[in-house]
Amino acid sequence: MKKAKRIGMLFSAGMIMFFLAGCSRSTVTQNSSGIWDHYIIWNFIKAIQFLSRVFGDSYGWGIIVFTIIVRVILLPLMFYQTKSMRKTSELQPKLKKLQKKYSAKDSETQSKLREEQQKLYAEAGVNPVAGCLPILVQMPILLALYQAILRSQVLKTGSFLWMQLGDRDPYFVLPILAAIFTFGTSKLSVMSQPEQNGMTAAMTYGMPAIILFSAISLPSALSLYWVITNAFSVGQTMLINNPFKINKEREEKKKAEKARKRALEKAKRKAYRSKKK
Protein backbone atom coordinates (compact mmCIF):
# COMPACT_ATOMS: atom_id res chain seq x y z
CA MET A 1 0.00 0.00 0.00
CA LYS A 2 2.89 2.34 0.76
CA LYS A 3 4.23 1.75 -2.73
CA ALA A 4 0.81 2.47 -4.24
CA LYS A 5 0.48 5.68 -2.24
CA ARG A 6 3.98 6.76 -3.25
CA ILE A 7 3.19 6.15 -6.92
CA GLY A 8 -0.08 8.04 -6.54
CA MET A 9 1.67 11.00 -4.94
CA LEU A 10 4.34 11.10 -7.63
CA PHE A 11 1.66 10.84 -10.31
CA SER A 12 -0.35 13.68 -8.75
CA ALA A 13 2.72 15.88 -8.43
CA GLY A 14 3.68 15.18 -12.03
CA MET A 15 0.21 15.99 -13.32
CA ILE A 16 0.13 19.25 -11.35
CA MET A 17 3.51 20.25 -12.80
CA PHE A 18 2.34 19.27 -16.28
CA PHE A 19 -0.89 21.24 -15.91
CA LEU A 20 0.92 24.34 -14.65
CA ALA A 21 3.36 24.06 -17.55
CA GLY A 22 0.43 24.15 -19.95
CA CYS A 23 -1.41 27.01 -18.30
CA SER A 24 0.16 29.79 -20.37
CA ARG A 25 -2.41 31.93 -22.19
CA SER A 26 -0.03 33.36 -24.77
CA THR A 27 -1.08 32.97 -28.40
CA VAL A 28 0.24 29.89 -30.21
CA THR A 29 1.29 30.24 -33.87
CA GLN A 30 3.44 28.30 -36.32
CA ASN A 31 6.42 30.30 -34.99
CA SER A 32 5.88 29.19 -31.39
CA SER A 33 8.73 27.19 -29.88
CA GLY A 34 8.86 24.32 -27.43
CA ILE A 35 7.54 20.77 -27.60
CA TRP A 36 4.18 21.61 -25.97
CA ASP A 37 3.36 24.73 -27.99
CA HIS A 38 4.93 23.97 -31.39
CA TYR A 39 4.52 20.21 -31.74
CA ILE A 40 1.34 19.52 -29.77
CA ILE A 41 -0.92 22.56 -29.46
CA TRP A 42 -0.07 23.97 -32.90
CA ASN A 43 -0.82 20.62 -34.55
CA PHE A 44 -4.13 20.46 -32.69
CA ILE A 45 -4.93 23.93 -34.03
CA LYS A 46 -4.04 22.86 -37.58
CA ALA A 47 -6.25 19.76 -37.24
CA ILE A 48 -9.22 21.89 -36.15
CA GLN A 49 -8.56 24.31 -39.02
CA PHE A 50 -8.53 21.41 -41.48
CA LEU A 51 -11.82 20.04 -40.16
CA SER A 52 -13.28 23.54 -40.27
CA ARG A 53 -12.57 23.73 -44.00
CA VAL A 54 -14.12 20.28 -44.52
CA PHE A 55 -17.30 21.22 -42.62
CA GLY A 56 -18.32 24.43 -44.31
CA ASP A 57 -15.45 26.76 -43.39
CA SER A 58 -16.78 27.05 -39.85
CA TYR A 59 -14.41 27.01 -36.90
CA GLY A 60 -17.40 26.17 -34.71
CA TRP A 61 -17.94 22.89 -36.57
CA GLY A 62 -14.21 22.25 -36.57
CA ILE A 63 -14.12 22.51 -32.77
CA ILE A 64 -17.16 20.24 -32.43
CA VAL A 65 -15.88 17.53 -34.77
CA PHE A 66 -12.32 17.50 -33.44
CA THR A 67 -13.55 17.38 -29.82
CA ILE A 68 -15.75 14.38 -30.63
CA ILE A 69 -12.88 12.62 -32.50
CA VAL A 70 -10.56 13.08 -29.51
CA ARG A 71 -13.18 11.81 -27.05
CA VAL A 72 -13.92 8.75 -29.22
CA ILE A 73 -10.20 7.90 -29.42
CA LEU A 74 -9.96 8.13 -25.62
CA LEU A 75 -13.09 6.03 -25.07
CA PRO A 76 -11.26 2.68 -24.55
CA LEU A 77 -9.08 4.30 -21.88
CA MET A 78 -12.16 5.76 -20.21
CA PHE A 79 -13.80 2.33 -20.27
CA TYR A 80 -10.76 0.77 -18.58
CA GLN A 81 -10.56 3.55 -16.00
CA THR A 82 -14.28 3.44 -15.22
CA LYS A 83 -14.24 -0.34 -14.85
CA SER A 84 -11.27 -0.18 -12.48
CA MET A 85 -12.82 2.64 -10.42
CA ARG A 86 -16.14 0.79 -10.22
CA LYS A 87 -14.42 -2.32 -8.84
CA THR A 88 -12.61 -0.18 -6.29
CA SER A 89 -15.81 1.62 -5.22
CA GLU A 90 -17.57 -1.73 -4.71
CA LEU A 91 -14.90 -2.60 -2.14
CA GLN A 92 -15.37 0.57 -0.10
CA PRO A 93 -17.85 -0.93 2.44
CA LYS A 94 -15.48 -3.84 3.09
CA LEU A 95 -12.48 -1.50 3.32
CA LYS A 96 -14.32 0.63 5.88
CA LYS A 97 -15.05 -2.47 7.97
CA LEU A 98 -11.36 -3.34 7.92
CA GLN A 99 -10.43 0.22 8.92
CA LYS A 100 -12.91 0.04 11.80
CA LYS A 101 -11.63 -3.38 12.85
CA TYR A 102 -7.99 -2.27 12.77
CA SER A 103 -8.50 1.29 14.02
CA ALA A 104 -5.56 1.32 16.43
CA LYS A 105 -2.64 3.44 15.25
CA ASP A 106 0.21 1.23 16.43
CA SER A 107 2.54 -0.14 13.77
CA GLU A 108 1.50 -3.78 14.26
CA THR A 109 -2.22 -3.03 13.77
CA GLN A 110 -1.57 -0.79 10.77
CA SER A 111 0.64 -3.46 9.22
CA LYS A 112 -2.18 -5.98 9.69
CA LEU A 113 -4.62 -3.50 8.10
CA ARG A 114 -2.44 -3.10 5.02
CA GLU A 115 -2.06 -6.87 4.79
CA GLU A 116 -5.84 -7.38 4.91
CA GLN A 117 -6.42 -4.60 2.39
CA GLN A 118 -3.94 -6.12 -0.05
CA LYS A 119 -5.62 -9.49 0.42
CA LEU A 120 -9.04 -7.95 -0.28
CA TYR A 121 -7.74 -6.21 -3.44
CA ALA A 122 -6.13 -9.45 -4.64
CA GLU A 123 -9.30 -11.50 -4.09
CA ALA A 124 -11.36 -8.93 -6.02
CA GLY A 125 -8.75 -8.66 -8.79
CA VAL A 126 -8.38 -4.91 -8.19
CA ASN A 127 -5.24 -2.82 -8.60
CA PRO A 128 -5.90 0.49 -6.77
CA VAL A 129 -3.30 2.26 -8.91
CA ALA A 130 -4.60 0.97 -12.26
CA GLY A 131 -7.48 3.46 -12.35
CA CYS A 132 -5.01 6.34 -12.39
CA LEU A 133 -2.93 5.11 -15.32
CA PRO A 134 -5.40 6.03 -18.12
CA ILE A 135 -5.50 9.58 -16.76
CA LEU A 136 -1.78 9.82 -17.51
CA VAL A 137 -2.64 9.53 -21.20
CA GLN A 138 -5.97 11.37 -21.21
CA MET A 139 -5.10 14.53 -19.33
CA PRO A 140 -2.33 15.83 -21.64
CA ILE A 141 -4.56 15.24 -24.70
CA LEU A 142 -7.62 16.94 -23.21
CA LEU A 143 -5.47 19.77 -21.89
CA ALA A 144 -3.89 20.23 -25.33
CA LEU A 145 -7.35 20.38 -26.91
CA TYR A 146 -8.48 23.00 -24.39
CA GLN A 147 -5.27 25.00 -24.85
CA ALA A 148 -5.56 24.85 -28.65
CA ILE A 149 -8.89 26.67 -28.46
CA LEU A 150 -7.89 28.99 -25.63
CA ARG A 151 -4.59 30.10 -27.14
CA SER A 152 -5.47 30.36 -30.84
CA GLN A 153 -6.66 33.71 -32.14
CA VAL A 154 -7.65 32.10 -35.44
CA LEU A 155 -10.09 29.62 -33.92
CA LYS A 156 -11.87 32.43 -32.11
CA THR A 157 -12.59 34.39 -35.28
CA GLY A 158 -15.78 34.21 -37.26
CA SER A 159 -19.28 33.33 -36.16
CA PHE A 160 -21.16 30.16 -35.30
CA LEU A 161 -24.94 30.07 -34.97
CA TRP A 162 -25.84 33.23 -33.03
CA MET A 163 -22.34 33.84 -31.59
CA GLN A 164 -19.04 35.44 -32.39
CA LEU A 165 -16.56 32.77 -31.32
CA GLY A 166 -14.16 35.34 -29.87
CA ASP A 167 -16.86 36.96 -27.72
CA ARG A 168 -19.03 35.74 -24.87
CA ASP A 169 -22.33 34.08 -25.65
CA PRO A 170 -24.75 37.05 -25.54
CA TYR A 171 -27.67 34.86 -24.43
CA PHE A 172 -25.68 32.59 -22.05
CA VAL A 173 -27.06 29.50 -23.78
CA LEU A 174 -23.72 27.69 -24.03
CA PRO A 175 -22.64 28.39 -20.41
CA ILE A 176 -26.00 27.08 -19.15
CA LEU A 177 -25.79 23.97 -21.37
CA ALA A 178 -22.20 23.36 -20.28
CA ALA A 179 -23.27 23.54 -16.62
CA ILE A 180 -26.26 21.24 -17.22
CA PHE A 181 -24.15 18.59 -18.96
CA THR A 182 -21.47 18.85 -16.27
CA PHE A 183 -24.11 18.30 -13.60
CA GLY A 184 -25.54 15.38 -15.61
CA THR A 185 -22.16 13.64 -15.78
CA SER A 186 -21.44 14.19 -12.08
CA LYS A 187 -24.92 13.14 -10.97
CA LEU A 188 -24.90 9.96 -13.06
CA SER A 189 -21.44 9.03 -11.76
CA VAL A 190 -22.50 9.58 -8.14
CA MET A 191 -25.70 7.56 -8.62
CA SER A 192 -23.64 4.49 -9.56
CA GLN A 193 -21.57 4.58 -6.36
CA PRO A 194 -22.56 2.18 -3.56
CA GLU A 195 -21.83 4.85 -0.95
CA GLN A 196 -21.91 8.64 -1.11
CA ASN A 197 -20.45 11.34 1.10
CA GLY A 198 -20.37 15.11 1.49
CA MET A 199 -17.43 15.46 -0.88
CA THR A 200 -19.22 13.78 -3.79
CA ALA A 201 -22.29 15.95 -3.18
CA ALA A 202 -20.14 19.10 -3.15
CA MET A 203 -18.49 18.09 -6.42
CA THR A 204 -21.83 17.26 -8.02
CA TYR A 205 -23.15 20.77 -7.48
CA GLY A 206 -19.87 22.67 -7.25
CA MET A 207 -18.37 21.76 -10.62
CA PRO A 208 -21.41 22.88 -12.69
CA ALA A 209 -21.37 26.21 -10.84
CA ILE A 210 -17.67 26.70 -11.61
CA ILE A 211 -18.21 25.82 -15.27
CA LEU A 212 -21.20 28.16 -15.51
CA PHE A 213 -19.49 31.22 -14.07
CA SER A 214 -16.26 30.54 -15.98
CA ALA A 215 -18.06 30.06 -19.31
CA ILE A 216 -20.05 33.27 -18.88
CA SER A 217 -16.86 35.36 -19.02
CA LEU A 218 -14.91 33.33 -21.62
CA PRO A 219 -15.08 33.33 -25.45
CA SER A 220 -17.89 31.31 -27.00
CA ALA A 221 -15.32 29.03 -28.65
CA LEU A 222 -14.36 27.69 -25.22
CA SER A 223 -17.98 27.46 -24.08
CA LEU A 224 -18.71 25.43 -27.21
CA TYR A 225 -15.86 23.07 -26.35
CA TRP A 226 -17.22 22.60 -22.82
CA VAL A 227 -20.74 21.90 -24.09
CA ILE A 228 -19.55 19.23 -26.54
CA THR A 229 -17.08 17.50 -24.21
CA ASN A 230 -19.53 17.44 -21.28
CA ALA A 231 -22.43 16.29 -23.49
CA PHE A 232 -20.16 13.50 -24.74
CA SER A 233 -19.34 12.65 -21.12
CA VAL A 234 -23.05 12.21 -20.34
CA GLY A 235 -23.44 9.77 -23.23
CA GLN A 236 -20.19 8.06 -22.31
CA THR A 237 -21.35 7.59 -18.71
CA MET A 238 -24.66 6.11 -19.85
CA LEU A 239 -22.75 3.74 -22.13
CA ILE A 240 -20.00 2.42 -19.87
CA ASN A 241 -21.17 3.31 -16.34
CA ASN A 242 -24.96 3.40 -16.56
CA PRO A 243 -26.14 3.94 -12.96
CA PHE A 244 -29.62 2.57 -13.63
CA LYS A 245 -28.18 -0.69 -14.96
CA ILE A 246 -25.53 -0.87 -12.21
CA ASN A 247 -28.04 -0.26 -9.41
CA LYS A 248 -30.43 -2.83 -10.89
CA GLU A 249 -27.63 -5.42 -11.03
CA ARG A 250 -26.64 -4.49 -7.46
CA GLU A 251 -30.21 -4.97 -6.22
CA GLU A 252 -30.56 -8.28 -8.04
CA LYS A 253 -27.28 -9.43 -6.49
CA LYS A 254 -28.54 -8.49 -3.01
CA LYS A 255 -31.83 -10.33 -3.59
CA ALA A 256 -29.97 -13.40 -4.84
CA GLU A 257 -27.71 -13.32 -1.77
CA LYS A 258 -30.72 -13.03 0.56
CA ALA A 259 -32.44 -15.89 -1.26
CA ARG A 260 -29.30 -18.00 -0.93
CA LYS A 261 -29.09 -17.31 2.80
CA ARG A 262 -32.79 -18.13 3.29
CA ALA A 263 -32.35 -21.38 1.36
CA LEU A 264 -29.30 -22.24 3.46
CA GLU A 265 -31.14 -21.52 6.72
CA LYS A 266 -34.10 -23.56 5.54
CA ALA A 267 -31.81 -26.47 4.68
CA LYS A 268 -30.16 -26.25 8.11
CA ARG A 269 -33.52 -26.28 9.89
CA LYS A 270 -34.68 -29.23 7.80
CA ALA A 271 -31.46 -31.12 8.54
CA TYR A 272 -31.83 -30.32 12.25
CA ARG A 273 -35.42 -31.63 12.36
CA SER A 274 -34.43 -34.77 10.46
CA LYS A 275 -31.60 -35.35 12.93
CA LYS A 276 -33.95 -34.98 15.92
CA LYS A 277 -36.26 -37.57 14.46
Sine and cosine of phi, psi and omega as CSV:
sin_phi,cos_phi,sin_psi,cos_psi,sin_omega,cos_omega
0.00,0.00,-0.60,0.80,0.02,-1.00
-0.88,0.47,-0.65,0.76,0.01,-1.00
-0.90,0.44,-0.67,0.74,0.00,-1.00
-0.89,0.45,-0.69,0.73,0.02,-1.00
-0.89,0.45,-0.65,0.76,0.00,-1.00
-0.90,0.44,-0.68,0.73,0.03,-1.00
-0.89,0.46,-0.68,0.74,0.01,-1.00
-0.88,0.47,-0.67,0.75,0.01,-1.00
-0.91,0.41,-0.68,0.73,0.03,-1.00
-0.90,0.44,-0.64,0.77,0.02,-1.00
-0.89,0.46,-0.72,0.69,0.00,-1.00
-0.88,0.47,-0.69,0.72,0.00,-1.00
-0.89,0.45,-0.66,0.75,0.02,-1.00
-0.89,0.45,-0.66,0.75,-0.01,-1.00
-0.92,0.39,-0.62,0.79,0.04,-1.00
-0.89,0.45,-0.70,0.72,0.03,-1.00
-0.89,0.46,-0.66,0.75,-0.01,-1.00
-0.90,0.43,-0.70,0.72,-0.02,-1.00
-0.88,0.47,-0.71,0.70,-0.01,-1.00
-0.90,0.44,-0.56,0.83,0.02,-1.00
-0.92,0.40,-0.46,0.89,-0.03,-1.00
-0.99,-0.12,0.16,0.99,-0.11,-0.99
-1.00,0.03,0.05,1.00,0.04,-1.00
-0.88,0.47,0.57,-0.82,-0.01,-1.00
-0.92,-0.38,0.23,0.97,0.04,-1.00
-0.94,0.34,0.48,-0.87,-0.05,-1.00
-0.93,0.36,0.68,-0.73,0.03,-1.00
-0.98,-0.20,0.78,-0.63,0.05,-1.00
-0.75,-0.66,-0.02,-1.00,0.03,-1.00
-0.91,0.41,-0.28,0.96,0.02,-1.00
-1.00,-0.04,-0.03,1.00,0.01,-1.00
-0.91,0.41,0.54,-0.84,-0.02,-1.00
-0.95,-0.33,0.16,-0.99,0.03,-1.00
1.00,-0.08,0.49,-0.87,-0.03,-1.00
-0.89,0.46,-0.71,0.70,-0.08,-1.00
-0.91,0.41,-0.77,0.64,-0.08,-1.00
-0.96,0.26,-0.76,0.65,-0.15,-0.99
-0.98,0.19,-0.69,0.72,-0.13,-0.99
-1.00,-0.06,-0.40,0.92,-0.04,-1.00
-0.96,-0.29,-0.90,0.44,-0.09,-1.00
-0.90,0.43,-0.69,0.73,-0.02,-1.00
-0.89,0.46,-0.62,0.78,0.03,-1.00
-0.94,0.35,-0.53,0.85,0.11,-0.99
-0.90,0.43,-0.68,0.73,0.02,-1.00
-0.88,0.48,-0.71,0.71,0.00,-1.00
-0.89,0.46,-0.61,0.79,0.02,-1.00
-0.90,0.43,-0.67,0.75,0.02,-1.00
-0.92,0.40,-0.63,0.78,0.04,-1.00
-0.89,0.46,-0.66,0.75,0.03,-1.00
-0.88,0.47,-0.74,0.68,0.01,-1.00
-0.90,0.43,-0.52,0.85,0.03,-1.00
-0.90,0.43,-0.63,0.78,0.04,-1.00
-0.93,0.38,-0.61,0.80,0.00,-1.00
-0.92,0.40,-0.62,0.78,-0.07,-1.00
-0.97,-0.24,0.86,0.50,0.19,-0.98
0.97,0.22,0.46,0.89,0.02,-1.00
0.80,0.60,0.67,0.75,0.00,-1.00
-0.85,-0.53,0.89,-0.46,0.03,-1.00
-0.91,0.42,-0.46,0.89,0.06,-1.00
-0.87,0.49,-0.74,0.68,0.04,-1.00
-0.93,0.38,-0.56,0.83,0.05,-1.00
-0.88,0.48,-0.68,0.73,0.03,-1.00
-0.89,0.45,-0.70,0.72,-0.03,-1.00
-0.89,0.46,-0.77,0.63,-0.08,-1.00
-0.91,0.41,-0.70,0.71,-0.03,-1.00
-0.92,0.40,-0.62,0.79,0.04,-1.00
-0.88,0.48,-0.70,0.72,0.01,-1.00
-0.91,0.43,-0.67,0.74,0.01,-1.00
-0.86,0.51,-0.72,0.69,0.00,-1.00
-0.88,0.48,-0.70,0.71,-0.03,-1.00
-0.91,0.41,-0.59,0.81,0.03,-1.00
-0.92,0.40,-0.67,0.75,0.03,-1.00
-0.88,0.48,-0.60,0.80,-0.04,-1.00
-0.99,0.13,-0.11,0.99,-0.09,-1.00
-0.84,0.54,-0.70,0.72,0.03,-1.00
-0.86,0.51,-0.62,0.79,0.05,-1.00
-0.91,0.42,-0.65,0.76,0.03,-1.00
-0.90,0.44,-0.63,0.78,0.02,-1.00
-0.88,0.47,-0.72,0.70,0.01,-1.00
-0.89,0.46,-0.71,0.71,-0.01,-1.00
-0.89,0.45,-0.72,0.69,-0.03,-1.00
-0.89,0.45,-0.67,0.74,0.02,-1.00
-0.88,0.47,-0.68,0.73,0.00,-1.00
-0.91,0.40,-0.68,0.73,-0.01,-1.00
-0.92,0.38,-0.58,0.82,0.02,-1.00
-0.91,0.42,-0.69,0.73,0.04,-1.00
-0.87,0.49,-0.66,0.75,-0.01,-1.00
-0.91,0.41,-0.68,0.74,-0.01,-1.00
-0.91,0.42,-0.54,0.84,0.02,-1.00
-0.91,0.40,-0.39,0.92,-0.01,-1.00
-1.00,0.05,-0.16,0.99,-0.10,-1.00
-0.83,0.56,-0.71,0.70,0.04,-1.00
-0.85,0.53,-0.66,0.75,0.01,-1.00
-0.93,0.36,-0.61,0.79,0.02,-1.00
-0.91,0.42,-0.61,0.79,0.02,-1.00
-0.92,0.40,-0.60,0.80,0.05,-1.00
-0.90,0.44,-0.64,0.76,0.04,-1.00
-0.90,0.43,-0.68,0.74,0.00,-1.00
-0.89,0.45,-0.59,0.81,0.04,-1.00
-0.95,0.33,-0.63,0.78,-0.01,-1.00
-0.92,0.39,-0.66,0.75,0.00,-1.00
-0.94,-0.34,0.87,0.50,-0.09,-1.00
-0.99,0.11,-0.29,0.96,0.01,-1.00
-0.90,0.44,0.54,-0.84,-0.10,-0.99
-1.00,-0.09,0.04,1.00,0.01,-1.00
-0.94,0.35,0.39,-0.92,-0.12,-0.99
-0.89,0.46,-0.58,0.81,-0.02,-1.00
-0.91,0.40,-0.70,0.72,0.00,-1.00
-0.92,0.40,-0.68,0.73,0.00,-1.00
-0.91,0.41,-0.57,0.82,0.06,-1.00
-0.91,0.42,-0.66,0.75,0.04,-1.00
-0.91,0.42,-0.62,0.79,0.03,-1.00
-0.88,0.47,-0.73,0.68,0.02,-1.00
-0.88,0.47,-0.63,0.78,0.02,-1.00
-0.89,0.45,-0.69,0.72,0.00,-1.00
-0.93,0.36,-0.59,0.81,0.04,-1.00
-0.91,0.42,-0.71,0.70,0.03,-1.00
-0.88,0.47,-0.62,0.79,0.03,-1.00
-0.91,0.42,-0.67,0.74,0.01,-1.00
-0.90,0.43,-0.70,0.72,0.05,-1.00
-0.87,0.49,-0.68,0.73,-0.03,-1.00
-0.91,0.42,-0.68,0.73,0.00,-1.00
-0.90,0.44,-0.57,0.82,-0.01,-1.00
-1.00,0.05,-0.11,0.99,-0.02,-1.00
0.93,0.37,0.61,0.79,-0.06,-1.00
-0.92,-0.39,0.74,-0.67,0.16,-0.99
-0.95,-0.32,0.95,-0.32,-0.09,-1.00
-0.88,0.48,-0.33,0.94,0.00,-1.00
-1.00,0.03,-0.39,0.92,-0.12,-0.99
-0.86,0.51,-0.55,0.83,-0.02,-1.00
-0.91,0.41,-0.37,0.93,-0.01,-1.00
-1.00,0.10,-0.41,0.91,-0.12,-0.99
-0.88,0.47,-0.68,0.73,0.02,-1.00
-0.88,0.47,-0.47,0.88,0.01,-1.00
-0.90,0.44,-0.54,0.84,0.00,-1.00
-0.85,0.52,-0.53,0.85,0.02,-1.00
-1.00,0.02,-0.66,0.75,-0.10,-1.00
-0.92,0.39,-0.73,0.69,-0.16,-0.99
-0.86,0.51,-0.73,0.69,0.03,-1.00
-0.87,0.49,-0.61,0.79,-0.03,-1.00
-0.93,0.37,-0.73,0.68,0.00,-1.00
-0.92,0.39,-0.59,0.81,0.04,-1.00
-0.92,0.40,-0.65,0.76,0.02,-1.00
-0.90,0.44,-0.63,0.78,0.04,-1.00
-0.89,0.45,-0.72,0.70,0.03,-1.00
-0.88,0.48,-0.72,0.70,-0.02,-1.00
-0.91,0.40,-0.56,0.83,0.01,-1.00
-0.87,0.49,-0.62,0.78,0.01,-1.00
-0.98,0.20,-0.65,0.76,-0.03,-1.00
-0.91,0.41,-0.63,0.78,-0.20,-0.98
-0.96,-0.28,0.22,0.98,0.04,-1.00
-0.94,-0.34,0.86,-0.51,0.07,-1.00
-0.95,0.32,-0.52,0.85,-0.04,-1.00
-0.91,0.43,-0.71,0.70,-0.07,-1.00
-0.93,0.37,-0.25,0.97,0.00,-1.00
-0.98,-0.21,0.27,0.96,0.07,-1.00
-0.98,-0.19,0.35,-0.93,0.03,-1.00
1.00,0.09,-0.02,-1.00,-0.06,-1.00
-0.86,-0.51,0.33,-0.94,0.07,-1.00
-0.50,-0.86,0.86,-0.51,-0.09,-1.00
0.83,0.55,-0.88,-0.48,-0.05,-1.00
-0.99,-0.13,0.11,0.99,-0.19,-0.98
-0.90,-0.43,0.44,-0.90,0.29,-0.96
-1.00,-0.08,0.86,-0.51,-0.14,-0.99
-0.87,0.50,-0.43,0.90,0.01,-1.00
-1.00,0.07,-0.13,0.99,-0.02,-1.00
-0.92,-0.39,0.21,-0.98,0.06,-1.00
-0.94,0.35,0.45,-0.89,0.07,-1.00
-0.91,0.41,0.90,-0.43,-0.09,-1.00
-0.91,0.41,-0.39,0.92,-0.03,-1.00
-0.95,-0.30,0.05,1.00,0.04,-1.00
0.87,0.50,0.40,0.91,-0.01,-1.00
-0.93,0.37,-0.75,0.66,-0.03,-1.00
-0.90,0.43,-0.71,0.70,0.06,-1.00
-0.84,0.54,-0.65,0.76,0.00,-1.00
-0.92,0.39,-0.69,0.73,0.03,-1.00
-0.89,0.45,-0.66,0.75,0.02,-1.00
-0.87,0.50,-0.67,0.74,0.01,-1.00
-0.92,0.40,-0.66,0.75,-0.01,-1.00
-0.89,0.46,-0.72,0.69,-0.01,-1.00
-0.93,0.36,-0.56,0.83,0.07,-1.00
-0.90,0.44,-0.70,0.71,0.04,-1.00
-0.88,0.47,-0.67,0.74,0.00,-1.00
-0.86,0.52,-0.71,0.70,0.01,-1.00
-0.89,0.45,-0.73,0.68,-0.03,-1.00
-0.90,0.44,-0.70,0.72,-0.04,-1.00
-0.90,0.44,-0.70,0.71,0.01,-1.00
-0.89,0.45,-0.63,0.77,0.01,-1.00
-0.91,0.41,-0.67,0.75,0.00,-1.00
-0.92,0.39,-0.62,0.78,-0.02,-1.00
-0.88,0.48,-0.45,0.89,-0.04,-1.00
-1.00,0.10,-0.14,0.99,-0.04,-1.00
-0.99,0.14,0.66,-0.75,0.00,-1.00
-0.92,0.38,-0.47,0.88,0.03,-1.00
-0.71,-0.70,0.55,-0.83,0.01,-1.00
-0.80,-0.60,0.41,-0.91,0.02,-1.00
-0.64,-0.77,-0.02,-1.00,-0.04,-1.00
-0.89,0.46,-0.54,0.84,-0.01,-1.00
-0.91,0.40,-0.69,0.72,0.01,-1.00
-0.91,0.42,-0.60,0.80,0.04,-1.00
-0.91,0.42,-0.66,0.75,0.01,-1.00
-0.90,0.45,-0.66,0.75,0.02,-1.00
-0.92,0.39,-0.61,0.79,-0.02,-1.00
-0.86,0.51,-0.66,0.75,-0.03,-1.00
-0.99,-0.15,-0.40,0.92,-0.04,-1.00
-0.96,0.27,-0.69,0.73,-0.03,-1.00
-0.89,0.46,-0.70,0.71,0.05,-1.00
-0.87,0.50,-0.59,0.81,0.01,-1.00
-0.91,0.41,-0.66,0.75,0.02,-1.00
-0.90,0.45,-0.71,0.70,0.02,-1.00
-0.88,0.48,-0.69,0.72,-0.03,-1.00
-0.86,0.50,-0.80,0.60,-0.08,-1.00
-0.95,0.32,-0.48,0.88,0.07,-1.00
-0.95,0.32,-0.71,0.70,-0.06,-1.00
-0.92,0.40,-0.50,0.87,0.00,-1.00
-0.87,0.49,-0.57,0.82,-0.09,-1.00
-0.98,-0.20,-0.01,1.00,-0.04,-1.00
-0.97,-0.26,0.30,-0.95,0.02,-1.00
-0.85,0.53,0.49,-0.87,-0.02,-1.00
-0.87,0.49,-0.47,0.88,0.02,-1.00
-0.86,0.52,-0.66,0.75,0.02,-1.00
-0.96,0.29,-0.63,0.78,0.05,-1.00
-0.88,0.48,-0.63,0.77,0.02,-1.00
-0.89,0.46,-0.68,0.74,0.05,-1.00
-0.86,0.51,-0.72,0.69,-0.02,-1.00
-0.89,0.46,-0.65,0.76,0.02,-1.00
-0.87,0.49,-0.75,0.66,-0.06,-1.00
-0.92,0.40,-0.73,0.69,-0.06,-1.00
-0.92,0.38,-0.59,0.81,0.01,-1.00
-0.98,0.22,-0.54,0.84,0.10,-1.00
-0.91,0.42,-0.65,0.76,0.06,-1.00
-0.88,0.47,-0.63,0.78,-0.01,-1.00
-0.89,0.46,-0.60,0.80,0.04,-1.00
-0.88,0.47,-0.76,0.65,0.03,-1.00
-0.89,0.46,-0.63,0.77,0.01,-1.00
-0.89,0.46,-0.68,0.74,0.01,-1.00
-0.89,0.45,-0.68,0.73,0.02,-1.00
-0.91,0.41,-0.47,0.88,-0.03,-1.00
-0.98,0.18,-0.74,0.67,-0.14,-0.99
-0.94,-0.35,-0.14,0.99,0.00,-1.00
-0.56,-0.83,0.71,0.70,-0.08,-1.00
-0.88,0.47,0.92,-0.39,-0.08,-1.00
-0.92,0.40,-0.53,0.85,0.00,-1.00
-0.92,0.40,-0.67,0.74,0.04,-1.00
-0.93,0.36,-0.68,0.73,-0.02,-1.00
-0.89,0.45,-0.73,0.69,-0.02,-1.00
-0.91,0.41,-0.58,0.81,0.05,-1.00
-0.90,0.43,-0.70,0.71,0.03,-1.00
-0.89,0.45,-0.62,0.78,0.00,-1.00
-0.91,0.42,-0.67,0.74,0.02,-1.00
-0.92,0.40,-0.67,0.75,0.02,-1.00
-0.89,0.45,-0.60,0.80,0.02,-1.00
-0.91,0.41,-0.66,0.75,0.03,-1.00
-0.90,0.43,-0.68,0.73,0.02,-1.00
-0.89,0.45,-0.66,0.75,0.02,-1.00
-0.90,0.44,-0.64,0.77,0.01,-1.00
-0.92,0.39,-0.65,0.76,0.04,-1.00
-0.90,0.43,-0.66,0.75,0.02,-1.00
-0.90,0.44,-0.63,0.78,0.02,-1.00
-0.90,0.44,-0.67,0.74,0.01,-1.00
-0.92,0.40,-0.65,0.76,0.03,-1.00
-0.89,0.45,-0.68,0.74,0.03,-1.00
-0.89,0.45,-0.62,0.79,0.01,-1.00
-0.92,0.39,-0.69,0.72,0.03,-1.00
-0.90,0.44,-0.66,0.75,0.01,-1.00
-0.89,0.46,-0.67,0.74,0.02,-1.00
-0.90,0.43,-0.62,0.78,0.02,-1.00
-0.91,0.42,-0.69,0.73,0.00,-1.00
-0.90,0.43,-0.64,0.77,0.01,-1.00
-0.90,0.43,-0.67,0.74,0.01,-1.00
-0.91,0.41,-0.62,0.79,0.00,-1.00
-0.91,0.42,-0.70,0.71,0.01,-1.00
-0.90,0.43,-0.64,0.77,0.01,-1.00
-0.90,0.44,-0.60,0.80,-0.01,-1.00
-0.93,0.36,-0.59,0.81,0.00,-1.00
-0.93,0.38,-0.57,0.82,0.03,-1.00
-0.94,0.35,0.00,0.00,0.00,0.00
